[in-house]
Amino acid sequence: FPADNLILTETFRRTGENKLVYGFRVDDPSVFTSKFYGEYPLSRIDESIYEYACHEGNYGMVGILAGARKLEQIAEDESGR
């Protein structure tokens, strides 16, 4: 997956000063019985975008959080708290 004859079309359509719509269309007769499409409305934000990536079942989350706590502890120790 995907097959060699997959046609994936993605679009971005501005619908307002601070809004756009992400769209996608999938055409792959080797895998799906019919074409399908979807849209996702997006609004502008003034913050960083969080990446919703898989963390391998979040098994690595324990290490990530432990590292963050260690950095916080080092910062506290250096600031003399």
TIBA-170189 format. One line per 4 residues: their letters; for each residue y, x, z of N, C-alpha, C, CB. Coordinates in steps of 0.05 Angstrom, whole numbers, padded with zeros to 5 digits. Glycine has a CB too. Example, Ala and Ser with C-alpha at 12.3 -4.5 7.8 and 13.67 -1.06 7.14 Angstrom:
// TIBA-170189
AS = -00114,00264,00156,-00090,00246,00156,-00066,00264,00156,-00089,00226,00181; -00045,00257,00142,-00021,00273,00143,00001,00258,00157,-00012,00282,00114 .
// end
This chain:
// TIBA-170189
FPAD = -00023,00017,00000,00000,00000,00000,00024,00018,00000,00000,-00019,00024; 00044,00015,-00016,00047,-00004,-00038,00032,00005,-00063,00076,-00008,-00044; 00028,-00014,-00081,00015,-00008,-00106,00034,00005,-00125,00003,-00034,-00119; 00024,00017,-00146,00041,00031,-00165,00060,00012,-00180,00024,00045,-00186 .
NLIL = 00054,-00014,-00181,00072,-00032,-00196,00091,-00048,-00178,00056,-00051,-00213; 00095,-00038,-00154,00114,-00051,-00135,00142,-00049,-00146,00112,-00038,-00107; 00156,-00071,-00146,00185,-00071,-00151,00199,-00081,-00126,00192,-00088,-00177; 00214,-00064,-00113,00229,-00071,-00089,00258,-00069,-00096,00221,-00053,-00065 .
TETF = 00272,-00091,-00093,00301,-00091,-00099,00316,-00097,-00073,00308,-00112,-00121; 00335,-00080,-00066,00351,-00084,-00042,00380,-00088,-00051,00349,-00060,-00023; 00394,-00106,-00038,00421,-00112,-00044,00438,-00113,-00018,00424,-00139,-00060; 00463,-00106,-00022,00483,-00109,00000,00506,-00126,-00012,00493,-00082,00011 .
RRTG = 00511,-00149,00000,00532,-00167,-00010,00553,-00171,00012,00520,-00194,-00020; 00577,-00165,00006,00599,-00169,00025,00606,-00198,00025,00623,-00151,00019; 00606,-00211,00049,00612,-00239,00051,00638,-00245,00066,00589,-00254,00064; 00650,-00224,00076,00675,-00227,00091,00685,-00200,00098,00671,-00244,00117 .
ENKL = 00709,-00199,00110,00721,-00173,00116,00703,-00156,00135,00748,-00177,00129; 00689,-00169,00153,00672,-00154,00172,00643,-00163,00171,00683,-00158,00200; 00635,-00174,00149,00607,-00185,00146,00595,-00177,00120,00607,-00215,00150; 00569,-00172,00120,00554,-00168,00095,00526,-00179,00099,00554,-00138,00087 .
VYGF = 00513,-00183,00077,00485,-00193,00077,00468,-00172,00063,00483,-00221,00063; 00447,-00163,00078,00427,-00145,00066,00405,-00163,00055,00416,-00124,00087; 00398,-00159,00030,00376,-00175,00018,00355,-00157,00006,00388,-00193,-00003; 00331,-00168,00005,00309,-00153,-00008,00291,-00172,-00023,00293,-00137,00013 .
RVDD = 00280,-00162,-00045,00262,-00178,-00062,00238,-00160,-00067,00276,-00188,-00088; 00214,-00171,-00063,00189,-00156,-00067,00173,-00170,-00089,00173,-00155,-00040; 00165,-00154,-00109,00148,-00163,-00131,00126,-00143,-00134,00165,-00167,-00157; 00102,-00151,-00125,00079,-00133,-00127,00054,-00151,-00131,00076,-00115,-00102 .
PSVF = 00048,-00159,-00155,00025,-00177,-00160,-00002,-00165,-00153,00025,-00185,-00189; -00003,-00139,-00149,-00029,-00126,-00141,-00035,-00132,-00111,-00028,-00096,-00145; -00014,-00138,-00096,-00017,-00141,-00067,-00011,-00170,-00058,00001,-00122,-00052; 00010,-00182,-00070,00019,-00209,-00062,00014,-00229,-00084,00048,-00208,-00054 .
TSKF = 00009,-00254,-00076,00004,-00275,-00096,00030,-00285,-00109,-00010,-00298,-00083; 00052,-00280,-00096,00078,-00288,-00108,00100,-00270,-00098,00085,-00318,-00102; 00122,-00270,-00113,00146,-00255,-00105,00157,-00267,-00079,00167,-00254,-00128; 00171,-00251,-00063,00185,-00262,-00040,00210,-00246,-00035,00166,-00263,-00015 .
YGEY = 00228,-00259,-00020,00253,-00246,-00014,00262,-00254,00014,00275,-00253,-00035; 00281,-00239,00024,00293,-00245,00050,00321,-00234,00051,00276,-00233,00072; 00336,-00245,00070,00363,-00236,00074,00368,-00232,00104,00384,-00256,00062; 00386,-00215,00111,00392,-00209,00138,00422,-00206,00140,00377,-00184,00149 .
PLSR = 00436,-00224,00154,00465,-00222,00157,00473,-00200,00177,00478,-00249,00165; 00493,-00185,00171,00502,-00164,00189,00532,-00167,00194,00497,-00136,00176; 00540,-00162,00219,00568,-00163,00226,00577,-00135,00235,00573,-00183,00249; 00602,-00129,00229,00613,-00103,00236,00616,-00101,00266,00641,-00098,00223 .
IDES = 00608,-00078,00277,00612,-00072,00305,00626,-00045,00308,00584,-00072,00320; 00639,-00042,00330,00653,-00016,00335,00638,00002,00354,00681,-00022,00347; 00611,00001,00352,00594,00017,00369,00574,00031,00352,00580,-00001,00390; 00560,00050,00363,00539,00064,00349,00516,00045,00345,00530,00089,00364 .
IYEY = 00501,00049,00323,00478,00032,00317,00454,00044,00330,00474,00029,00286; 00439,00028,00344,00414,00037,00357,00392,00036,00336,00407,00019,00381; 00377,00058,00334,00354,00059,00316,00330,00046,00329,00348,00088,00307; 00320,00025,00316,00296,00011,00327,00271,00024,00315,00298,-00019,00320 .
ACHE = 00266,00048,00322,00243,00062,00312,00220,00061,00331,00250,00092,00305; 00196,00062,00321,00172,00062,00338,00170,00089,00351,00147,00056,00321; 00163,00089,00376,00159,00114,00391,00129,00117,00397,00176,00115,00417; 00113,00114,00376,00084,00118,00379,00073,00102,00403,00077,00147,00381 .
GNYG = 00079,00076,00403,00069,00060,00425,00084,00065,00451,00040,00065,00429; 00107,00078,00448,00124,00085,00471,00110,00104,00491,00134,00060,00485; 00088,00117,00484,00075,00136,00501,00094,00159,00507,00049,00146,00489; 00111,00166,00488,00130,00188,00492,00153,00180,00509,00140,00197,00465 .
MVGI = 00156,00154,00515,00179,00144,00531,00180,00157,00559,00179,00114,00533; 00157,00161,00571,00156,00173,00597,00169,00201,00597,00127,00175,00608; 00162,00217,00577,00174,00243,00574,00203,00242,00568,00159,00259,00553; 00211,00224,00550,00239,00221,00543,00256,00214,00568,00243,00199,00521 .
LAGA = 00246,00195,00583,00261,00186,00607,00261,00208,00628,00249,00161,00619; 00239,00222,00631,00238,00244,00651,00258,00266,00643,00209,00256,00653; 00260,00272,00618,00279,00292,00608,00308,00283,00614,00275,00298,00579; 00313,00258,00609,00340,00247,00614,00347,00248,00644,00342,00218,00604 .
RKLE = 00328,00241,00661,00333,00242,00690,00338,00271,00699,00309,00230,00706; 00323,00290,00687,00327,00319,00694,00355,00328,00686,00306,00336,00680; 00364,00320,00662,00391,00327,00654,00412,00315,00672,00396,00318,00625; 00408,00290,00681,00426,00277,00700,00427,00292,00726,00418,00248,00704 .
QIAE = 00403,00301,00735,00402,00316,00761,00416,00343,00758,00373,00320,00769; 00413,00356,00736,00427,00382,00732,00457,00377,00732,00418,00395,00705; 00466,00357,00718,00495,00351,00717,00506,00345,00745,00500,00327,00699; 00491,00330,00761,00499,00324,00789,00500,00349,00806,00480,00304,00802 .
DESG = 00480,00366,00803,00480,00391,00818,00503,00409,00811,00453,00406,00813; 00510,00410,00785,00532,00427,00776,00559,00416,00784,00531,00430,00746; 00561,00390,00788,00587,00378,00795,00591,00378,00826,00589,00349,00785; 00570,00386,00841,00572,00390,00870,00570,00364,00885,00598,00402,00876 .
R = 00557,00344,00874,00554,00319,00889,00533,00321,00910,00546,00296,00870 .
// end
